[in-house]
Amino acid sequence: MTISAITPKGQVLSFDPILRPVMALKSGATRGSALDRVMREDGEEKPAGSGLARLSTYDIEQVDRGILNEGLSPAKALHGEGRSPLLFLPAAFCTLSAPRARREVLEMAKDAQRRLNARMVLEITHLDPGLPPSRLVELVGQVRPVFSVVFARIKVERRAIAAVTGCALAGAAVEAAHINDPEDAELLTRVRLVMAAVGPRMLLHNVRTTAAINAAHSAGISYASLDLTHMGGEAATWPSNESGGEVSPAAA
């Protein structure tokens, strides 16, 4: 089901959940899935992160809860290279900071953990660069009972990285679209080294080409989520639905 929200300027944004396969780049095998948000405005697909940033705190919470509920409820077995699969779940900092919303996120994650036998990984999104590190450290502690692994989804910007450094995070998640050339292995290596200040691991989101996957592997990046919808003919070389490929939650 589509989750809709209206910005303060009256613009209607529509969000849909989607599960994308996550590849462990060292082994080249499917390691799990990442639940993500797909946004459309005026019928055109646009970056969901920038869209959410235009909403009120209340509406961001509603979108987050809707994405998790609609994305996880119908999901079936995931795949994880013979181990418990990883399941990456996104939630904004403001959502997780609200006690009631945080409880709902944790309950939905616990239910999915039981049903899917998955290891839950939280991605905290929409972190204000001016946020005191102590608040993020406190929040990470509050979600630990369910999410033993926590990433920060941030941009490759000095202030954003500094805001989440030393906050007990497993690593950083970065959108491939926010990197000038995600097929440039040298550039990705520099990005990984900079992001190492956040934590030892890195997830590159929404990779769309085989060349970008190879570059991320060469750069030593830990994981990549695959945007098979935009990979065209290349998608045939990556997992099908039966082995963890990208599917809408309704078909998962």
Disulfide bonds with the S-S distance in Angstrom:
none
